[in-house]
Structures are given as structure tokens and as C-alpha cells.
């Protein structure tokens, strides 16, 4: 298991210079524009792309055919991918938090930890994104799964915009029931969001295990 995770770390190390260059570039922009939020978003995006790139490396090297000849189970291969994803997500949260604290300090913000909650939310969204995408990648491969990745990005945005427009047509002011529901979610976000992430991640993992166990190479 450890070897599988190290293998993915070695793969993404090939693009570490590009990652560092992007981090430095957007870090400077965040300081000059006094907008650290955009910088933390970029870090999450870069790490998300780096994580997905491990599937591309595996696909180009026909890794699955070789891996199945090793004394490891198919479940181990899936487990390693999910653990690696969670490691990268945690790394993203740590790097984002440190960068945000540093930028807040340089801008002399009263609360150095201002915005950490948004970093946590962004990390949760990234994990949810992975949870939806990994079963598709497991089933059809990263190349064919690109359309699913695009849909995962676009559908929530378009669906949310459509609902918002419909609500505006019905009433300029949001319905009281909707406002109360959103307020309830915000009040209990520290419970609802982690619980939702754990449930969806668990479902995603079970689906990926089932798909990979039946996959032929």
C-alpha cells in the first residue's frame, strides 16, 4: 500500500516545478491585489489537477496490467488512490491555511485566521469532486472520463443558476422557507458538511471497488 502511494508521489514530482511556479505567481498577485481568496483557490485547483494526472501516468504506462501481476489485490489499488487523494487534499488544506495566514500577516489583517473557514469549505468541495469523478475514471479511464469531469464542473453551476433565476421570477425576495433552510445549514455546517463528505466518499469508494473488481484488462 505504501509503495503504491509513493509511486503516485513520484509521478507528480515531475510537475513540481510548474506547481511551485504557479504558487509563487499567484501568491505575488494575491499580495498586490490584496485578495488571498483567489490564491487559495489556485492551490486547490493545482493540487486537484496533479492528483488526476496520476491516472494519466498510470494509463500511459499500462500500470494496471502490471500491477495485477503483483502480490496485491485490486482493492489495494483502489484504496491507495483514495488515500493518496485524501493526502493531497489535506496537503492542500495545510498549504492554503499557511499561505492565507502569511498573506493576512503581510497585509496586517486583524485576524490572521480570517478565511480559514473558506479554505476548509474549498477542501471539502474538492473531496466531493473527487468522490464523483473517481468511479468514472476507474470504469473508463482518465481519457474517456474527461467528459464526466466537465459535466461535474458544469452541471452544479448551471443547475444552481437555473434555480436562482426561477426563484427570482417567482419572487424578488427569497421565500422565507428557503432562507430559514439555508440559515439552518449555515448554523450546522460544521456537522452537515463533514457528514455529507464522509457519506459520499464512502459510497464513491464502494462503487469504485465494485467497478474495479469486475473490470477486464
N, C-alpha and C positions, 0 to 999 in steps of 0.2 A: 504493500500500500504506500509506504513512504517513498519507495522508488518511483512509483507512478506519479506522485505529486512533484518529486524532484525533477522528473522528466519534463513536466509542463513548465516548471520554473526555468529550466534551461532553455526551453523553446522560446519563452517570452523574453529571455535575457538578450536575444538577438536584436530586439527593437528597443532596448532600454535607452539608447542614446536619443531616439526620437521622442520617447516618453519624457525624458528629462528636459529636452529642448522645448517641448510644448508646455511643460510645467513652469519653466523659467519665463518663457514668453508671456504666458497668461498671468503669471504672478506679477510681472512688471506692469502689465495692463491693469490688473486689479489695483495696484498701488497708485498708478497715475490717474485712474478714473474713480478711485475710492469706492470700488464696487467688488468686494470679496466674494459675493454670492456667485458671480459668473465664473470665478476662478475655481471654486469648489465643484461646480457643475462639470467643468472641463476635466478635472481629475477623475471624477466618477466615470465620465464618458471614455476617457483614455484607458482606464483600467478595464472597463467593460469590453472594449474592442480587443485589448490584449488577451483577455480571458477567452473570448470567442476565437481568437487567432490560433489557440492551441488545437482546436478542432481542425483548422485548415492544415496545420503542420502534420497532424495525425493522418488526415485524408491523403495528403500528398505523398506521405511515406508508407501508405498502406499499413499503418500501425496495427489496426485491428487484426489483420490476418496473422501478423507476427505475434501479437500479444496473446492470442488464443492458443498458441503453441507453448506458452509459458505455464508454470505451475501456479496460476492464479485463476480465479473464477471470473465469469462475466460480471457477476455482482460487484467484485472488487474494482473492475474498470469503471463502472458507473459510480460507485462510492467515491473513488478517487476524484472524479470530475466534480462531484458536488462538494466535496471537502475543499478542493482547490478553489472552486467558485466562492465558497464562504470565506476562505483565507484571503482571497483578493478583495472581497467586499469589506472585510474587517480592515485590511490594509488601507483601502480607500477611505474608510471612516477615520482611521487614525491620521493619515496624511492630510485629509481635509481639515480635521479638527486642529492639528498643529499649524497648518498653513493659515487657517482662519484666525487663530489666536495670535500668530505672528503679525498678520496684516492688521488686525484690530489694535495691537500694541503699537505698530508703526504709525497708524492713523490716530493714536491716542484716544481710542474709544473708551468710554467709561466702563463698560462691561466687556472684558476680554473674551468672554464665552458667548457673546451675542451672536446668534446664528447657528450655534451648535445643533439646536433642535431641527433646523432645516437640513443640516448635514445628515443627521440620523434619518430623517424622512427620505432624503435622496438615496441613502444607502438601502433603505427598505424597498424603495421603488425598483432599484437595480436588482435586488434579490428576487423580487416578484417577476421582473422581466426575464431573468434567467430561468426562473421556475416554469414559465410558459414556453420559453424557447428550447430548453434542453431536450424535452421529449421529442420535439420535431427534428432537432439535429441528430438525435440518437436514431430516429427512424429513417430519415432520408439523407443524412449527411449535411455538412455545413453549406455546400454549394447550392443544393436544391432547397435548403431551408431558408435562403435569403428572402424569399417572398414572404415567408411566415414572419421573419424578423421585421420586415417592412410593415406588414399588417399589424403586428403587435405594437409598433410605434404609432401607426396612423389611426387605427380603429378607436382607441380610447379618446384621442383628441377630437376626432370627427363626431363620435357619439356624444361626448360631453358638450361640444359646440352646438350640436343639434338640439339637445335637451335644453341648454341655456336659451337658445333662440325661441323654442316653443314656450318656455316659461315666460319670457319677455312678452310674447304675443298675447298670452292669456292675461297677464297682469304685469304692470311696470314694476311692482314690488313683489319680491318672492313670497310665496304662500307661507303663512305662519307655521304650518306643519313642517315644511321643508327647513325653515330657519331653525326651528326647535330641534329637528333631527340632526342638522349639521352642528349645532351647538353641543348636542349630546356627544357626537363623535369627537369633537374637539376636546371636550372636557375629559373624555375617557380614551383619548388617542394613545396614551402610554400603555393601555391594556388591549385595545381593539387592534391596533396596527401590528404589534408583535404577534398576537394570537393569530391574526389573519395570515401573516407571513409564514408562521410555523405550519399552519394547516395546509396552505397552498404548496409550500415547499415539500411537505410530506406526501401530498397527492402527486406532485410532479415526480418525486423520487420513485414512488411505487410504479407510476406509469412507465418511466424510463427503464426500470428493472424488468418490467414485463415485456416491453418492446424489445429490449436488447437480448433477452433470453430466447426470443423466437426469431431473431434476425439471422439471416443466412448470408455468408460471405463467399 
